[in-house]
């Protein structure tokens, strides 16, 4: 039977084609391709050259390998969420292999995943730190003005980096104060509000900078390079990170740092979870609930007011 079964790499490519036909995003396909390829390479190192040779014991050994793996440079282990993503990819691949009759039994059906972690965002900016970040741009230059418009867009809408890079000029309705996010995470469209200050900076960028950048192209992407080409995710991330450093902010992160900051500050100012869920484009409300833990100001106020060990407030009433 093993001689009739295609190689693991061929089966991986057929599986990814099937996923593409189901309209999975390119980024998802890249991630799954990498994880399955890593597993195939691990198997090949152990003399496993056909998927029919994979057993439940071998998968258990691979799980232990992921748990004990250490980065060669930092000696850091894989996060449990990363381990889970590797194993989830394998579980889904083996479901497909069994459905397509390449294997007789799905040996990954009982593969356990690490318990899901609910981690808080690493860092969040204070409101004055955000203003320092925005003011680090040199708006007297074309690139500085473009970058200010980008940062204001991030701060106002809390959109993801990839969502910003895909924004088109006509996705913005300045008069209505909204922006359309096309094919966001999970290939879902949504509409988000965008504030007047952000709209003002975008309008200035559109009037004074962008026409000169796209003079020789028909590019419709909103934020472009000085050559009129769309900015990639890595480009935007590096730009934001450079302004974090320029503002003297000693906190990690770039685009997602602004996303977390916006959500946290809005929560502290009274935003409800359902509204934040719609703004952030979260599929599940429990993903948004993380900001109830990050937003500490209201909890501190309640603590000071109600905790029995808190010092009593002075009574200023006239006796």
C-alpha positions as CSV (number, residue, x, y, z in Angstrom):
1,X,0.0,0.0,0.0
2,X,2.8,2.4,0.9
3,X,4.2,2.3,-2.7
4,X,0.8,3.5,-4.0
5,X,0.5,6.5,-1.6
6,X,2.0,9.8,-2.8
7,X,4.9,11.2,-0.7
8,X,4.0,13.3,2.4
9,X,5.0,16.5,0.6
10,X,2.7,15.8,-2.4
11,X,-0.1,15.0,0.0
12,X,0.6,18.2,1.9
13,X,0.3,20.2,-1.4
14,X,-3.0,18.4,-2.3
15,X,-4.4,19.2,1.1
16,X,-3.4,22.9,0.8
17,X,-5.1,23.0,-2.6
18,X,-8.2,21.6,-1.0
19,X,-8.0,24.3,1.7
20,X,-7.5,27.0,-0.9
21,X,-10.7,25.7,-2.7
22,X,-12.5,26.3,0.7
23,X,-11.4,29.9,0.5
24,X,-8.8,29.9,3.2
25,X,-6.5,32.9,3.3
26,X,-3.0,32.9,1.9
27,X,-1.6,33.6,5.3
28,X,-3.4,30.6,6.8
29,X,-2.2,28.4,4.0
30,X,1.4,29.6,4.5
31,X,1.2,28.7,8.2
32,X,-0.3,25.3,7.7
33,X,2.2,24.5,4.9
34,X,5.1,25.4,7.3
35,X,3.8,23.3,10.2
36,X,3.1,20.2,8.1
37,X,6.4,20.5,6.3
38,X,8.2,20.7,9.7
39,X,6.4,17.5,10.8
40,X,7.3,15.7,7.5
41,X,11.0,16.7,8.0
42,X,10.9,15.4,11.6
43,X,9.4,12.1,10.3
44,X,12.0,11.8,7.5
45,X,14.8,12.2,10.0
46,X,13.4,9.1,11.7
47,X,13.0,7.0,8.6
48,X,9.3,7.7,8.2
49,X,8.7,8.3,4.5
50,X,4.9,7.5,4.0
51,X,1.9,8.7,5.9
52,X,0.8,5.1,6.4
53,X,3.8,4.6,8.6
54,X,2.6,7.3,11.1
55,X,1.2,5.8,14.3
56,X,-0.4,7.3,17.4
57,X,2.8,6.6,19.3
58,X,4.8,8.6,16.7
59,X,2.4,11.5,17.0
60,X,2.8,11.4,20.8
61,X,6.6,11.4,20.4
62,X,6.2,14.5,18.2
63,X,4.2,16.2,20.8
64,X,6.9,15.5,23.3
65,X,9.4,16.9,20.9
66,X,7.5,20.1,20.6
67,X,7.3,20.4,24.4
68,X,11.0,19.9,24.9
69,X,12.1,22.0,21.9
70,X,14.3,25.0,22.7
71,X,15.4,27.8,20.4
72,X,19.0,27.5,19.4
73,X,19.8,31.2,20.1
74,X,17.6,32.1,23.1
75,X,17.0,28.6,24.6
76,X,13.3,29.6,24.9
77,X,10.7,26.9,24.7
78,X,7.7,27.0,22.2
79,X,4.7,28.7,23.6
80,X,1.8,26.3,24.4
81,X,-0.3,28.2,21.8
82,X,2.4,27.5,19.2
83,X,2.6,23.8,20.1
84,X,-1.2,23.7,19.8
85,X,-1.2,25.3,16.4
86,X,1.3,22.7,15.1
87,X,-0.8,19.8,16.5
88,X,-4.1,21.3,15.3
89,X,-2.7,21.5,11.7
90,X,-1.7,17.8,11.9
91,X,-5.1,16.8,13.3
92,X,-6.9,18.5,10.4
93,X,-4.5,17.1,7.8
94,X,-5.1,13.6,9.1
95,X,-8.8,14.1,8.9
96,X,-8.4,14.9,5.3
97,X,-6.0,12.0,4.7
98,X,-8.5,9.5,6.1
99,X,-11.4,11.1,4.2
100,X,-9.5,10.8,0.9
101,X,-8.6,7.2,1.7
102,X,-4.8,7.7,1.8
103,X,-4.8,6.2,5.3
104,X,-7.1,3.5,6.7
105,X,-7.4,4.9,10.3
106,X,-7.0,8.5,11.5
107,X,-4.3,8.0,14.1
108,X,-4.4,11.7,15.0
109,X,-8.1,11.6,16.1
110,X,-7.2,11.3,19.8
111,X,-4.1,13.6,19.7
112,X,-4.4,15.8,22.8
113,X,-3.7,19.5,22.6
114,X,-2.1,21.7,25.3
115,X,-4.6,23.6,27.4
116,X,-5.4,26.9,25.9
117,X,-3.7,29.9,27.5
118,X,-5.4,33.2,28.0
119,X,-2.5,35.6,28.1
120,X,-2.7,39.4,28.7
121,X,-1.2,41.7,26.1
122,X,2.4,42.2,26.9
123,X,2.3,46.0,26.9
124,X,-0.3,48.8,26.7
125,X,0.4,52.5,26.2
126,X,-1.0,55.3,28.3
127,X,-2.9,58.0,26.5
128,X,0.0,60.5,26.9
129,X,2.4,57.9,25.5
130,X,0.3,57.5,22.4
131,X,0.4,61.3,21.9
132,X,4.2,61.2,22.2
133,X,4.3,58.4,19.6
134,X,2.1,60.4,17.2
135,X,4.1,63.5,17.7
136,X,7.3,61.7,16.9
137,X,6.4,61.9,13.2
138,X,7.9,64.8,11.1
139,X,4.8,66.0,9.4
140,X,6.7,68.6,7.4
141,X,8.0,65.7,5.2
142,X,5.9,63.6,2.8
143,X,6.8,60.3,4.5
144,X,6.3,61.8,8.0
145,X,2.8,63.0,7.0
146,X,1.9,59.6,5.6
147,X,3.1,57.9,8.7
148,X,1.1,60.3,11.0
149,X,-2.0,59.4,9.0
150,X,-1.2,55.7,9.3
151,X,-0.6,55.9,13.1
152,X,-3.8,58.0,13.6
153,X,-5.7,55.3,11.6
154,X,-4.4,52.5,13.8
155,X,-5.2,54.5,17.0
156,X,-8.7,55.5,15.9
157,X,-9.9,52.1,14.4
158,X,-7.8,49.5,16.3
159,X,-7.5,47.5,13.0
160,X,-4.9,44.9,12.5
161,X,-1.7,45.5,10.5
162,X,-2.8,43.4,7.6
163,X,-6.2,45.1,7.5
164,X,-4.5,48.5,7.2
165,X,-2.3,47.4,4.4
166,X,-5.3,46.3,2.4
167,X,-7.3,49.6,2.9
168,X,-8.3,51.1,-0.4
169,X,-8.9,54.8,-0.9
170,X,-12.6,54.3,-1.4
171,X,-12.9,52.2,1.7
172,X,-13.1,55.4,3.7
173,X,-16.2,57.5,4.0
174,X,-14.9,60.6,5.7
175,X,-18.3,62.3,5.8
176,X,-19.9,59.4,7.6
177,X,-16.8,58.7,9.8
178,X,-16.5,55.0,8.8
179,X,-14.0,52.7,7.2
180,X,-14.8,49.4,5.5
181,X,-12.5,46.5,6.4
182,X,-12.4,44.1,3.5
183,X,-11.5,40.5,4.0
184,X,-10.3,40.9,7.6
185,X,-9.3,37.9,9.7
186,X,-11.3,34.9,8.8
187,X,-12.1,36.6,5.4
188,X,-14.8,38.6,7.0
189,X,-15.8,42.2,6.1
190,X,-16.8,44.7,8.7
191,X,-17.3,48.5,9.0
192,X,-15.6,50.4,11.8
193,X,-15.9,54.0,13.0
194,X,-12.9,56.3,12.4
195,X,-12.6,59.6,14.3
196,X,-12.5,63.1,13.0
197,X,-8.8,63.6,13.9
198,X,-7.7,60.6,12.0
199,X,-9.9,61.6,9.0
200,X,-8.3,65.0,9.1
201,X,-4.8,63.6,8.8
202,X,-5.8,61.1,6.1
203,X,-7.4,63.9,4.1
204,X,-4.2,65.9,4.3
205,X,-2.2,62.9,3.3
206,X,-4.5,62.3,0.3
207,X,-4.3,65.9,-0.8
208,X,-0.7,66.7,-0.2
209,X,1.3,63.5,-0.4
210,X,-0.3,60.5,-2.0
211,X,-0.8,62.0,-5.5
212,X,2.9,62.5,-5.9
213,X,3.6,59.0,-4.7
214,X,1.2,57.3,-7.2
215,X,1.8,59.7,-10.2
216,X,3.0,56.8,-12.4
217,X,0.6,54.1,-11.1
218,X,-3.1,53.3,-10.9
219,X,-2.7,51.9,-7.4
220,X,-5.9,52.1,-5.3
221,X,-4.3,51.1,-2.0
222,X,-4.6,53.9,0.6
223,X,-1.2,53.8,2.2
224,X,1.7,53.4,-0.3
225,X,5.4,53.7,-0.5
226,X,7.2,56.7,-2.1
227,X,7.2,54.7,-5.3
228,X,3.5,54.3,-5.3
229,X,3.4,50.6,-4.3
230,X,1.4,49.1,-1.5
231,X,3.2,48.8,1.9
232,X,3.7,45.3,3.2
233,X,3.0,44.1,6.7
234,X,6.7,44.0,7.6
235,X,7.2,47.5,6.2
236,X,4.3,48.9,8.3
237,X,5.4,47.0,11.4
238,X,9.0,48.4,11.1
239,X,7.7,51.9,10.6
240,X,5.5,51.8,13.7
241,X,8.3,50.2,15.8
242,X,10.7,53.0,14.7
243,X,8.3,55.6,16.1
244,X,7.9,53.7,19.3
245,X,11.7,54.0,19.8
246,X,11.8,57.6,18.6
247,X,9.2,58.5,21.2
248,X,11.4,57.0,23.9
249,X,8.8,54.4,24.8
250,X,10.4,51.4,26.4
251,X,7.6,48.9,25.6
252,X,7.5,46.0,23.1
253,X,5.3,45.8,20.1
254,X,4.3,47.9,17.1
255,X,0.9,47.7,15.3
256,X,-0.7,45.3,17.8
257,X,0.6,47.5,20.6
258,X,-1.7,50.3,19.2
259,X,-4.6,47.9,18.8
260,X,-4.4,46.7,22.4
261,X,-3.9,50.3,23.6
262,X,-7.0,51.5,21.8
263,X,-9.2,48.7,23.1
264,X,-7.9,49.1,26.7
265,X,-8.3,52.8,26.8
266,X,-11.8,52.6,25.4
267,X,-12.7,49.9,28.0
268,X,-11.4,52.2,30.8
269,X,-13.6,55.0,29.4
270,X,-16.7,53.0,29.5
271,X,-17.0,51.0,26.3
272,X,-19.0,47.8,26.6
273,X,-17.7,44.4,25.5
274,X,-20.1,43.9,22.6
275,X,-19.1,47.2,21.0
276,X,-15.4,46.4,21.4
277,X,-16.0,43.0,19.9
278,X,-17.5,44.6,16.8
279,X,-14.7,47.2,16.6
280,X,-11.9,44.6,16.9
281,X,-13.6,42.0,14.6
282,X,-13.4,39.2,17.2
283,X,-15.5,36.2,16.3
284,X,-16.0,35.2,20.0
285,X,-16.8,37.5,22.9
286,X,-14.4,35.7,25.2
287,X,-11.5,36.9,23.0
288,X,-12.6,40.5,23.8
289,X,-13.0,39.8,27.5
290,X,-9.2,39.9,27.8
291,X,-9.5,43.7,28.0
292,X,-11.6,43.5,31.1
293,X,-8.4,42.2,32.8
294,X,-6.1,44.8,31.2
295,X,-8.3,47.7,32.0
296,X,-7.5,48.2,35.7
297,X,-8.5,51.7,36.4
298,X,-12.2,51.1,37.2
299,X,-11.3,48.1,39.3
300,X,-8.8,50.2,41.3
301,X,-11.5,52.8,41.8
302,X,-14.0,50.2,43.1
303,X,-11.2,48.6,45.3
304,X,-10.4,52.0,46.9
305,X,-14.1,52.7,47.5
306,X,-15.2,49.4,48.9
307,X,-12.2,47.5,50.3
308,X,-12.4,47.5,54.2
309,X,-8.7,48.2,54.5
310,X,-8.8,51.4,52.4
311,X,-8.4,54.6,54.4
312,X,-11.7,56.4,54.9
313,X,-12.4,59.6,53.0
314,X,-12.5,62.8,55.0
315,X,-16.0,64.0,55.7
316,X,-16.1,67.6,54.6
317,X,-19.6,68.3,55.6
318,X,-20.2,71.0,58.1
319,X,-20.9,69.7,61.6
